[in-house]
Amino acid sequence: MASPSSTRVESLSLSGLCAISPEYVRPADERAGLGDAFDVDDRDGLQIPIVDISPFTGGNGKDDDDDQRRRVVVEAVRAAATDWGVMHVAGHGVPRELVDRVRTAGAGFFALPVAAKEAYANDPAAGRLQGYGSRLAANAAGHRDEFGRRVRELASTLLAVLSLGLGLPGSRLEDELTGAGNKGDDDDLVLQMKVNYYPRCPQPELAVGVEAHTDVSALSFVLHNGVPGLQVRHAGRWVAAARSPEDTMVVHVGDALEILSNGRYASVLHRGLVNREAVRVSWVVFCEPPPDAVVLRPLPELVTADEPARFEPRTFREHLDRKLSKKQLLDEQHQKDDKPDKY
């Protein structure tokens, strides 16, 4: 019987195979838009929006020009979250030197032999996706605390901007996500880091690095090593992200924020492409509400007779359980009928 490490995608890639195993081939009607991440582009010129939020992170100016710049940022972030559910964020306030240290720590981990990384591997039998998950973040990312603090500050800033974009006070979304006014020690936003490794693939037109999905989080913050691979669903088609502009961070809207905004902000459907030439590594921080202390429901201010509530109340844990159960059922149906999963 093969050991877990011998069957990992990384090991298969390093073995020099010229074709991928059938278990990794996506169904035919999921392959639209697939291909080598270095070659796939957007012929119509669609690109994920770039938003500079430095008027909210670069100082405390109070003059009319500062107010106008902030209004411009609020509208740009609102439009990106509404139309795309994803954006490249510039002016985020996380120092470049700290970002580089986080990337170096992750690259050093993946340079270890496959067998040495098994101590940090997820267990698919326990319902986790194959790969290296949050235990890596807790044990191997040497600068996680400082980076986590900076990302937590960025999350507060973006949630304030997104609240203003809904016509609400700046604290409204974060207050709802953390149960403000009834908070305990464990009721702050939870940060979960995952480091994704996408090895070279000899047939990128048949496979994905990560299946199409939406994030369960409120917001997700993504760094990568400069190798392209992100594709997002927009206007009924797959759009490949251009290489991230220098010193930007990709930010996804997740399910929790879509629920609170009653669907005004879109939880972006996205997937990861692979390529023949280079390994892609991404660092993702999921910003999540506490699992049980907060009930996710559309904000009452956003529910009207013309726009009724689109989502039933649920805790974050209940939402995650429902989503995992649905995926398991779809996977079983896919295996039975040889049809693609629906997301």
C-alpha positions in Angstrom: 0.0 0.0 0.0 1.3 3.4 -0.9 2.3 5.8 1.8 0.4 9.1 2.0 3.5 11.1 0.9 4.1 8.9 -2.1 0.6 9.7 -3.5 0.6 13.4 -3.0 0.4 15.6 -6.1 3.7 17.1 -5.2 5.4 13.7 -5.3 3.7 12.8 -8.6 4.9 16.0 -10.1 8.5 15.4 -9.0 8.4 11.9 -10.4 8.5 13.4 -14.0 5.2 12.0 -15.2 4.2 13.2 -18.7 0.4 12.7 -18.1 -1.7 13.2 -15.0 -3.6 10.4 -13.2 -7.2 10.0 -14.3 -8.4 10.9 -10.8 -7.2 14.4 -11.3 -8.8 15.0 -14.7 -11.8 17.4 -14.4 -15.0 16.5 -16.2 -15.3 17.8 -19.7 -17.9 20.5 -18.9 -15.7 21.9 -16.1 -12.7 22.5 -18.4 -14.0 25.7 -20.0 -11.3 28.3 -19.5 -8.7 25.8 -18.2 -5.2 25.9 -19.6 -1.6 26.8 -18.7 -1.8 29.7 -16.2 1.0 31.4 -18.2 -1.0 31.3 -21.4 -4.6 31.8 -20.3 -5.6 35.5 -20.7 -8.7 37.5 -21.1 -9.3 38.4 -24.7 -11.9 41.0 -23.7 -9.5 42.8 -21.4 -11.5 42.2 -18.2 -9.3 42.5 -15.1 -9.9 42.3 -11.4 -10.2 45.8 -10.0 -7.2 47.5 -8.3 -8.2 49.7 -5.3 -5.8 51.9 -3.4 -7.1 52.3 0.2 -4.2 54.4 1.4 -6.5 57.3 2.3 -7.8 55.0 5.1 -4.4 53.6 6.1 -1.9 56.4 5.5 -2.8 59.0 8.2 -5.5 60.8 10.0 -6.0 63.8 7.8 -9.3 65.6 8.3 -9.4 68.2 5.5 -11.8 68.3 2.6 -9.3 66.7 0.2 -8.9 63.7 2.5 -12.6 63.3 2.9 -13.0 63.3 -0.9 -10.3 60.7 -1.4 -12.0 58.5 1.2 -15.3 58.8 -0.6 -13.6 57.7 -3.8 -12.1 54.7 -2.0 -15.5 53.7 -0.5 -17.1 53.8 -3.9 -14.3 51.8 -5.6 -14.3 49.1 -2.9 -18.1 49.0 -3.0 -18.2 48.5 -6.7 -15.4 45.9 -6.7 -17.2 43.9 -3.9 -20.6 44.2 -5.6 -19.5 43.5 -9.2 -16.6 41.1 -8.7 -16.3 40.0 -5.1 -12.6 40.3 -5.4 -10.0 43.1 -5.7 -6.3 43.8 -5.7 -5.8 46.1 -2.7 -2.9 48.6 -2.8 -2.0 50.9 0.1 -2.9 48.1 2.6 -0.3 49.1 5.2 1.4 45.7 5.6 5.1 46.4 5.3 6.9 44.9 2.2 9.6 43.5 4.4 7.1 41.6 6.5 5.4 40.2 3.5 8.8 39.1 2.1 9.6 37.3 5.4 6.3 35.4 5.3 6.9 34.3 1.8 10.4 33.2 2.7 9.2 31.1 5.6 6.6 29.4 3.3 9.1 28.8 0.6 11.5 27.3 3.1 8.9 24.9 4.3 8.0 23.7 0.8 11.7 23.2 0.0 11.7 20.4 2.7 11.4 16.7 1.5 7.8 15.6 1.1 8.2 13.1 4.0 9.3 15.9 6.4 6.2 17.9 5.6 3.8 15.0 6.6 3.7 16.2 10.2 1.8 19.2 9.0 -0.5 17.5 6.4 -4.2 17.6 6.5 -6.1 14.3 6.9 -8.6 13.9 4.0 -10.4 11.2 6.1 -11.2 13.9 8.6 -12.9 16.0 6.0 -10.0 18.2 5.2 -8.7 18.9 1.7 -5.4 17.3 0.9 -2.5 19.6 1.6 -0.9 21.5 4.4 -3.3 23.5 6.5 -3.7 25.6 9.6 -1.2 23.5 11.7 1.4 24.8 9.3 0.4 28.3 10.1 0.6 27.7 13.8 3.9 25.9 13.8 6.0 26.8 10.8 5.2 30.3 9.7 7.8 32.1 11.9 6.3 35.6 11.5 2.7 34.6 11.8 1.9 36.7 14.9 3.2 40.0 13.5 1.7 39.3 10.0 -1.6 38.2 11.7 -1.8 41.5 13.6 -1.3 43.5 10.5 -3.9 41.5 8.6 -6.3 41.9 11.5 -5.9 45.7 11.3 -6.4 45.6 7.5 -9.6 43.5 8.0 -11.0 46.2 10.3 -10.2 48.9 7.8 -11.8 47.1 4.9 -14.9 46.1 6.9 -15.3 49.8 7.8 -15.0 50.8 4.2 -17.4 48.1 3.1 -19.9 49.2 5.8 -19.7 52.8 4.5 -20.4 51.4 1.0 -23.7 50.0 2.3 -24.6 53.4 3.7 -24.1 52.2 7.3 -21.8 53.4 10.1 -18.2 52.3 9.6 -18.3 49.9 12.6 -21.5 48.1 11.6 -20.1 45.0 9.8 -17.4 44.3 12.3 -19.7 44.7 15.2 -22.1 42.2 13.7 -19.3 39.7 12.9 -17.9 39.8 16.4 -21.1 40.2 18.4 -20.2 43.7 19.7 -21.9 44.5 23.0 -22.0 40.9 24.0 -18.4 39.9 23.4 -16.4 37.3 25.3 -12.8 36.4 25.2 -13.3 34.2 22.1 -15.6 36.4 20.1 -13.1 38.3 18.0 -12.6 37.6 14.4 -10.6 34.3 13.8 -7.7 34.3 11.5 -6.9 31.0 9.8 -3.8 30.8 7.5 -3.5 28.2 4.7 -0.4 27.9 2.5 -1.2 26.3 -0.9 1.4 24.6 -3.1 0.6 24.1 -6.8 3.3 21.9 -8.5 4.0 21.8 -12.2 1.4 20.0 -14.2 2.1 18.3 -17.6 -1.6 18.7 -18.7 -2.9 22.0 -17.2 -5.8 22.0 -19.7 -7.3 19.0 -17.9 -6.7 19.8 -14.2 -7.0 22.5 -11.5 -4.9 23.3 -8.5 -8.0 24.1 -6.5 -11.6 23.3 -7.5 -14.1 26.1 -8.0 -15.4 27.3 -4.7 -16.4 30.3 -2.6 -14.7 31.0 0.7 -16.7 30.6 3.9 -14.9 33.6 5.5 -16.0 37.2 5.8 -12.8 38.3 3.9 -9.8 36.3 2.6 -6.4 37.9 2.1 -4.1 36.3 -0.5 -0.4 36.6 -1.2 1.5 34.5 -3.8 5.0 34.0 -5.2 4.4 35.9 -8.4 3.3 32.8 -10.5 -0.2 33.4 -12.0 -3.1 31.0 -11.3 -6.2 32.7 -9.9 -9.3 32.5 -12.0 -12.6 34.1 -10.9 -16.1 33.8 -12.2 -17.4 37.1 -13.5 -20.4 37.9 -15.7 -20.9 34.3 -16.5 -17.4 33.4 -17.6 -14.0 32.6 -16.1 -11.5 35.5 -15.9 -7.8 35.0 -15.3 -6.2 37.4 -12.8 -3.3 39.3 -14.2 -0.1 39.1 -12.3 -0.7 41.1 -9.1 0.6 44.7 -9.3 3.6 45.3 -7.0 2.8 45.6 -3.3 -0.8 44.6 -3.6 -2.8 41.9 -1.9 -5.7 40.0 -3.4 -8.8 40.2 -1.2 -11.9 38.0 -1.7 -15.4 38.6 -0.3 -16.5 35.4 1.5 -19.9 33.9 2.3 -20.2 35.5 5.8 -20.0 39.0 4.3 -22.4 38.1 1.5 -24.9 36.9 4.1 -24.7 40.1 6.2 -25.0 42.3 3.1 -28.0 40.3 1.9 -26.2 39.5 -1.3 -25.2 43.1 -2.1 -21.6 42.0 -1.8 -20.8 38.8 -3.8 -18.8 35.9 -2.4 -16.6 35.2 -5.4 -16.5 31.8 -7.1 -12.9 31.1 -7.9 -10.4 28.3 -8.7 -6.7 27.8 -9.1 -5.0 27.1 -12.4 -1.8 25.1 -12.8 1.0 25.4 -15.3 3.9 23.4 -16.9 6.7 25.7 -15.9 6.8 26.9 -12.3 5.6 26.0 -8.9 2.9 28.4 -7.5 2.7 29.1 -3.8 -0.1 31.2 -2.2 -0.6 32.3 1.4 -4.2 32.8 2.3 -5.5 34.3 5.6 -9.2 33.6 6.1 -10.9 36.2 8.4 -13.8 34.4 10.0 -16.5 35.2 12.6 -16.3 33.1 15.8 -17.9 29.7 15.2 -20.8 29.7 17.6 -21.1 33.1 19.3 -22.5 35.1 16.3 -25.6 34.4 14.2 -25.1 35.3 10.6 -28.2 36.9 9.0 -28.8 39.8 6.7 -28.5 43.1 8.5 -32.0 44.4 9.3 -31.1 47.8 7.7 -30.7 46.0 4.3 -33.9 44.0 4.4 -37.0 45.7 2.9 -40.3 44.6 1.3 -38.6 45.0 -2.1 -35.4 43.2 -0.9 -36.4 40.5 1.5 -33.9 38.4 3.4 -32.1 36.1 1.0 -30.4 33.9 3.7 -31.7 32.0 6.7 -29.9 32.7 10.1 -27.1 30.4 11.0 -24.0 30.3 13.0 -20.7 30.2 11.2 -20.2 26.6 12.3 -23.6 25.7 11.0 -22.8 27.4 7.7 -19.6 25.5 7.4 -21.2 22.2 8.2 -24.0 22.7 5.7 -21.4 23.6 3.0 -19.2 20.5 3.7 -22.3 18.3 3.8 -23.5 19.6 0.5 -20.1 19.1 -1.1 -19.9 15.5 0.2 -23.3 14.8 -1.3 -22.3 16.4 -4.6 -19.0 14.5 -4.7 -20.9 11.2 -4.1 -23.4 12.1 -6.9 -20.5 13.0 -9.2 -18.8 9.6 -8.6 -22.1 7.8 -9.2 -23.2 9.7 -12.3 -19.8 10.9 -13.7 -21.2 14.4 -13.7 -19.3 17.6 -12.6 -19.9 19.1 -9.1 -22.1 22.1 -8.9 -21.0 25.1 -6.9 
